[in-house]
Amino acid sequence: MRRFALTFLLALGLATPAQAAISIANDHTAITVKLGQKFVFHSRIENRSARAAGGLVAHLNVVDLTGHTYVDPEDWSTHRTHYLQPIPAGGATTVTWPMNAVNAGTIGLYVAVLPRSGAPVHPATSPTVRLRIQDRKTLNSGGILPLALGIPGALGLLALGVKTARRSRTRS
């Protein structure tokens, strides 16, 4: 039934053949990482039509699934858009998405493929990758603990030294 509906829409010119025949699969359905960790996942973009599909762009989307995590997509990945080379009929291409685990929480990642022309079509989208970022509790985040304790300690010793030197001068 679904194939018939797609064929019908193609016949009416309501869907473009290249867009209707694009499918996207990710190499993960769920990923668990620790806060601050870098990771990658891959999307396979397949052209199931009898014609080459060109002029496509793949875009990574980052969505907070809980409503509690701040998401600025540029922080999560600096390579969120890939302009694809033409995909031959029956062919596929794989896109690698480098990511940074910026905030603890549960994030949804999905890829949309749409024409670079901006034609008003429904983009092909991948299934959601559920990303769980575990919070990392640490007392010495980024090696700051020696500095945070050392500077006040050094200032305290310096003040004690100055006080002792003043006392010895007033006694003499």
Contacts in CASP RR format, 6 or more apart in sequence:
PFRMAT RR
TARGET T0000
AUTHOR 0000-0000-0000
METHOD contacts of the structure
MODEL  1
MRRFALTFLLALGLATPAQAAISIANDHTAITVKLGQKFVFHSRIENRSA
RAAGGLVAHLNVVDLTGHTYVDPEDWSTHRTHYLQPIPAGGATTVTWPMN
AVNAGTIGLYVAVLPRSGAPVHPATSPTVRLRIQDRKTLNSGGILPLALG
IPGALGLLALGVKTARRSRTRS
6 15 0 8 1.000
6 20 0 8 1.000
9 15 0 8 1.000
9 20 0 8 1.000
10 17 0 8 1.000
10 20 0 8 1.000
15 121 0 8 1.000
15 122 0 8 1.000
16 115 0 8 1.000
16 119 0 8 1.000
16 121 0 8 1.000
17 49 0 8 1.000
17 51 0 8 1.000
18 47 0 8 1.000
18 49 0 8 1.000
18 51 0 8 1.000
18 53 0 8 1.000
18 54 0 8 1.000
18 56 0 8 1.000
18 115 0 8 1.000
19 53 0 8 1.000
19 114 0 8 1.000
19 115 0 8 1.000
19 119 0 8 1.000
19 121 0 8 1.000
19 122 0 8 1.000
19 123 0 8 1.000
19 124 0 8 1.000
20 49 0 8 1.000
21 47 0 8 1.000
21 48 0 8 1.000
21 49 0 8 1.000
21 53 0 8 1.000
22 45 0 8 1.000
22 46 0 8 1.000
22 47 0 8 1.000
22 48 0 8 1.000
22 53 0 8 1.000
22 56 0 8 1.000
22 87 0 8 1.000
22 113 0 8 1.000
22 124 0 8 1.000
23 45 0 8 1.000
23 46 0 8 1.000
23 48 0 8 1.000
23 124 0 8 1.000
24 43 0 8 1.000
24 44 0 8 1.000
24 45 0 8 1.000
24 46 0 8 1.000
24 58 0 8 1.000
24 111 0 8 1.000
24 113 0 8 1.000
24 124 0 8 1.000
24 125 0 8 1.000
24 126 0 8 1.000
24 127 0 8 1.000
25 43 0 8 1.000
25 44 0 8 1.000
25 46 0 8 1.000
25 126 0 8 1.000
25 127 0 8 1.000
26 41 0 8 1.000
26 42 0 8 1.000
26 43 0 8 1.000
26 44 0 8 1.000
26 109 0 8 1.000
26 111 0 8 1.000
26 126 0 8 1.000
26 127 0 8 1.000
26 129 0 8 1.000
27 41 0 8 1.000
27 42 0 8 1.000
27 43 0 8 1.000
27 44 0 8 1.000
28 41 0 8 1.000
28 129 0 8 1.000
29 127 0 8 1.000
29 129 0 8 1.000
29 130 0 8 1.000
30 129 0 8 1.000
30 130 0 8 1.000
30 131 0 8 1.000
30 132 0 8 1.000
31 39 0 8 1.000
31 41 0 8 1.000
31 129 0 8 1.000
31 130 0 8 1.000
31 131 0 8 1.000
31 132 0 8 1.000
32 131 0 8 1.000
32 132 0 8 1.000
32 133 0 8 1.000
32 134 0 8 1.000
33 39 0 8 1.000
33 101 0 8 1.000
33 131 0 8 1.000
33 132 0 8 1.000
33 133 0 8 1.000
33 134 0 8 1.000
34 101 0 8 1.000
34 133 0 8 1.000
34 134 0 8 1.000
34 136 0 8 1.000
35 101 0 8 1.000
35 102 0 8 1.000
35 103 0 8 1.000
35 104 0 8 1.000
35 133 0 8 1.000
35 134 0 8 1.000
35 135 0 8 1.000
35 136 0 8 1.000
36 100 0 8 1.000
36 101 0 8 1.000
36 102 0 8 1.000
36 133 0 8 1.000
36 136 0 8 1.000
37 100 0 8 1.000
37 101 0 8 1.000
38 98 0 8 1.000
38 99 0 8 1.000
38 100 0 8 1.000
38 101 0 8 1.000
39 99 0 8 1.000
39 101 0 8 1.000
40 96 0 8 1.000
40 97 0 8 1.000
40 98 0 8 1.000
40 99 0 8 1.000
41 96 0 8 1.000
41 97 0 8 1.000
41 99 0 8 1.000
41 109 0 8 1.000
41 129 0 8 1.000
42 94 0 8 1.000
42 95 0 8 1.000
42 96 0 8 1.000
42 97 0 8 1.000
43 58 0 8 1.000
43 94 0 8 1.000
43 95 0 8 1.000
43 97 0 8 1.000
43 111 0 8 1.000
43 126 0 8 1.000
44 92 0 8 1.000
44 93 0 8 1.000
44 94 0 8 1.000
45 56 0 8 1.000
45 58 0 8 1.000
45 84 0 8 1.000
45 87 0 8 1.000
45 92 0 8 1.000
45 93 0 8 1.000
45 94 0 8 1.000
45 95 0 8 1.000
45 111 0 8 1.000
45 113 0 8 1.000
46 87 0 8 1.000
46 90 0 8 1.000
46 91 0 8 1.000
46 92 0 8 1.000
47 53 0 8 1.000
47 87 0 8 1.000
47 88 0 8 1.000
47 89 0 8 1.000
47 90 0 8 1.000
47 91 0 8 1.000
47 92 0 8 1.000
48 90 0 8 1.000
49 89 0 8 1.000
49 90 0 8 1.000
50 89 0 8 1.000
50 90 0 8 1.000
51 89 0 8 1.000
52 86 0 8 1.000
52 87 0 8 1.000
52 88 0 8 1.000
52 89 0 8 1.000
53 86 0 8 1.000
53 87 0 8 1.000
54 84 0 8 1.000
54 85 0 8 1.000
54 86 0 8 1.000
54 87 0 8 1.000
55 83 0 8 1.000
55 84 0 8 1.000
55 86 0 8 1.000
55 115 0 8 1.000
55 116 0 8 1.000
55 117 0 8 1.000
56 83 0 8 1.000
56 84 0 8 1.000
56 87 0 8 1.000
56 113 0 8 1.000
56 114 0 8 1.000
56 115 0 8 1.000
56 116 0 8 1.000
57 81 0 8 1.000
57 82 0 8 1.000
57 83 0 8 1.000
57 84 0 8 1.000
57 113 0 8 1.000
57 114 0 8 1.000
57 115 0 8 1.000
57 116 0 8 1.000
58 81 0 8 1.000
58 82 0 8 1.000
58 84 0 8 1.000
58 95 0 8 1.000
58 111 0 8 1.000
58 112 0 8 1.000
58 113 0 8 1.000
59 80 0 8 1.000
59 81 0 8 1.000
59 82 0 8 1.000
59 111 0 8 1.000
59 112 0 8 1.000
59 113 0 8 1.000
59 114 0 8 1.000
60 73 0 8 1.000
60 77 0 8 1.000
60 79 0 8 1.000
60 80 0 8 1.000
60 81 0 8 1.000
60 97 0 8 1.000
60 109 0 8 1.000
60 110 0 8 1.000
60 111 0 8 1.000
61 73 0 8 1.000
61 80 0 8 1.000
61 109 0 8 1.000
61 110 0 8 1.000
61 111 0 8 1.000
61 112 0 8 1.000
62 71 0 8 1.000
62 73 0 8 1.000
62 76 0 8 1.000
62 77 0 8 1.000
62 80 0 8 1.000
62 107 0 8 1.000
62 108 0 8 1.000
62 109 0 8 1.000
63 71 0 8 1.000
63 107 0 8 1.000
63 108 0 8 1.000
63 109 0 8 1.000
63 110 0 8 1.000
64 70 0 8 1.000
64 71 0 8 1.000
64 105 0 8 1.000
64 106 0 8 1.000
64 107 0 8 1.000
64 108 0 8 1.000
65 106 0 8 1.000
65 107 0 8 1.000
65 108 0 8 1.000
65 130 0 8 1.000
66 105 0 8 1.000
66 106 0 8 1.000
68 105 0 8 1.000
69 103 0 8 1.000
69 104 0 8 1.000
69 105 0 8 1.000
69 106 0 8 1.000
69 107 0 8 1.000
70 103 0 8 1.000
71 103 0 8 1.000
71 107 0 8 1.000
72 102 0 8 1.000
73 80 0 8 1.000
74 80 0 8 1.000
75 100 0 8 1.000
75 102 0 8 1.000
76 99 0 8 1.000
76 100 0 8 1.000
76 102 0 8 1.000
76 107 0 8 1.000
77 97 0 8 1.000
77 98 0 8 1.000
77 99 0 8 1.000
77 100 0 8 1.000
78 98 0 8 1.000
79 97 0 8 1.000
79 98 0 8 1.000
80 97 0 8 1.000
82 95 0 8 1.000
83 116 0 8 1.000
84 93 0 8 1.000
84 95 0 8 1.000
84 113 0 8 1.000
85 93 0 8 1.000
87 93 0 8 1.000
95 111 0 8 1.000
97 109 0 8 1.000
97 111 0 8 1.000
99 109 0 8 1.000
99 131 0 8 1.000
101 131 0 8 1.000
101 133 0 8 1.000
102 133 0 8 1.000
103 133 0 8 1.000
104 133 0 8 1.000
104 134 0 8 1.000
104 135 0 8 1.000
104 136 0 8 1.000
105 132 0 8 1.000
105 133 0 8 1.000
105 135 0 8 1.000
106 130 0 8 1.000
106 131 0 8 1.000
106 132 0 8 1.000
106 133 0 8 1.000
107 130 0 8 1.000
107 131 0 8 1.000
107 132 0 8 1.000
107 133 0 8 1.000
108 128 0 8 1.000
108 129 0 8 1.000
108 130 0 8 1.000
108 131 0 8 1.000
109 128 0 8 1.000
109 129 0 8 1.000
109 131 0 8 1.000
110 125 0 8 1.000
110 126 0 8 1.000
110 127 0 8 1.000
110 128 0 8 1.000
110 129 0 8 1.000
111 125 0 8 1.000
111 126 0 8 1.000
112 123 0 8 1.000
112 124 0 8 1.000
112 125 0 8 1.000
112 126 0 8 1.000
113 123 0 8 1.000
113 124 0 8 1.000
113 125 0 8 1.000
114 121 0 8 1.000
114 123 0 8 1.000
114 124 0 8 1.000
115 121 0 8 1.000
139 145 0 8 1.000
140 146 0 8 1.000
END
